[in-house]
Amino acid sequence: MNGYRRVWDNTLKQQVYVHCLGRALVPGEVLHHLNGDQHDLRPENLLALSSQAAHKVVEQIERRRFRGMAPLFEPDELGLGSVDLAPDSSGRS
């Protein structure tokens, strides 16, 4: 799995994949690449989101901003916290 490494988790008593965030993703957690480049695994380019639904919201906001449109809502209004999304992002993840 590109960008991941396997490590042993003593709590879970099993192998888990650790992303370049330096920690294992919790079940259901999804990574978003802020600049749209899935090969850019720098921690500052990665945003851990609580669910796939949250990821879809972030991508919708980025697509609208990329097209020069105002987002219908902001991440903090949806309980996602203050997510720093680049206004010129490609809208891909």
N, C-alpha and C positions, 0 to 999 in steps of 0.2 A: 504494500500500500504506500504510494508515494506521499512523502511528507510525514509519515508516521513511523514509530518504532515500537516494537513489542517489549514490554517489561512485565515482571511478575508483581502482582498486587497481593501483598500479604493479607489484607483485609478481606478481599474477595476470593482469595486462594485460587487465582487464575491469571492467565496472561491477559493483559489489556493493551490496547494501542494508545500510545501517548503521542499527541500531535506536538508540533513545534511550540505550542504554548508552554510546554514544560510540565504539564499535568494531564491526567486522563480526562477525557470528556465524560461528564455525567450522562446517564441514560437520557436520551431525548435531546441532548444538547447538539447544536449545529454550528459549524464554523462558517463565517462569512469573510470573504477576502475583500477588504475595503477598496483596493484599486482594481478589482475585477480579474486580476491575474492569479489563477489558482496555483501557479508555480512559484509565486512570491510568498515564501513561508516565513518571512520575518514576523516576529511577534507583534510589531506595531502595525502590520497589515492584517492581522487576524482579529476578528470580533466573535466571541463566543455568545451565541444566542440560546435562549432557553428551549426553543422548539422550532420545528419547521415552519409553523404558522408565523412566528416572530421573524423568521428569515424571509418569508414571502412579503411581509409588511415592509421590511427594510429594503428589499429589492424594488418594491413598488414605489417607495419614496425616491430611491435613486433614479429609477427610470423617468419619473416625472421631472425631477430636477435636471437630468441630462437633456431632456427635451425642452427645457426652459419653462416648464409648468410648475406652478406651486403645488406642493404635496397636499393631498386631501386632509392629512393629519400629520402630526410630528411624533417621533418615537416616544418622547416623554409623556405625551397625551395617552399613549396606549400602554403605559406601564413598562416600557422597555428601557427607561432611564434616558440619560442624555447621551445618545449615540452620536459620535462625531463622524458624520458622513460627508465625504468630499462632494462639493457641489458640482464638480466636473467629472464625477466618476462615470464609468462606462455602463453601469447598470447590470453588469454581469458578475457572477460569483461562481 
